[in-house]
C-alpha cells in the first residue's frame, strides 16, 4: 500500500482537559503524518500552551492557526483543509483519543485503495471508564452516549480527500457553527459529498472523551442541547425527504411535546418518558447516591420542550447558502 502522508486538522476551544490525550494518541500512530494543524478558536484556558509544549518534543510538525473569534468546527476544518499540504486531510476533534497506534492507517486505507472514495469515517464510542470520571451533570448529559457505538461521519475522527472536499466547497459556514450556536455541518457535508463521491466506513475506532473535569454544569447542558436541537432543525429544513427514517427519529421529541400537552394518554406517555429516558442514571451507584437523582425525571421533561422549541427555531432560521 502506498502510504500517502496526511494532514491532521484539530479544532479546539478551551480543550485543556482532553487535548494531551488527543495529541499523544495521534502522534504515536504508525502511519506517516506530514503536519498537525491545530485551529484555535480564541481559547482562554491553557490549550495553546499545551500545544506549544507538546510541539517541542513531537517529531511531527505542529502549527497553531488562530481564529479571530469562536468560529466553530465548520470554519476550523475549512481553514485547516485549505492550508493543508497533503492530499488526505484527517478531521479530529480535540476531545477524541485513539485506542491503538493503528487507527490512522485503518482510516486512510479505503481512500488509497479506491480513488472514487471521497471520505472515510471511524466508529466512535464514549467508553464506560471515561463516563465514570464525569461529575453528576456530565454523567446525565452523556447517559445515552456511554458505550453507544456511532458509525457515521460526525467529524470526530474522519478522513477526506482534499480534492473532494474542495470540489463541493467544504463546510457550510453560513448556517452552521461559531457564534450561531449550531452544529449539523457533518450531516450537511455528508449529504452534499455523497452525490459525487463514495463515503466509506473504515475499520478505525476512536474514543470520545467529551470533557474531563469536575466543573461541568447544568448551564453547559443547556448550551449543548440548544446547539444540537437547532442543528436538527436545520437538518430537517435542508433535507427532510432525503432520510425519512432519520427525520422521524429527530421529530420524536417535538411530537412528544405536543402529545404531552393532552390530558390522559399524553400525560402518561410524558411521565413514562421522564422515567425511562436516562436509565443509566438509575443504574450507577455514584449517581444514585446523589440527592439530585430525584430531579432527573423533571429535567427530562423540561428538555422535551426546550429542545422542541430550538428545533423549531433552527428549522425556521435556515438560510440558503449562496
Protein Blocks (a to p, Z undefined) as FASTA:
>chain_A
ZZdddddddddehjllmmmmmmmmmmmpccdcfbacdddehiablmlmmmmmmmmmpcbd
cdddddfbdnbjmlmmmmmmmmpcbfbdcdddfkbccfbfklmmmmmmmmmmpmkbmbdc
ddddddfklmmmpcfklmmmmmmmgopacdddehlaccddfklmmmnopaafklggcjlo
pghklmmmmmmmmmmbccdddfbdcddekiacfkbcfklmmmmmmmmmmmmmmmmmmmmm
lmmmlmmmmmmmmmmmmmmmpghjlmmmmmmmmmmmmmmlmmcfklmmpmklmmmmmmmm
mmmmmmmmmmmmmmmmpccdZZ
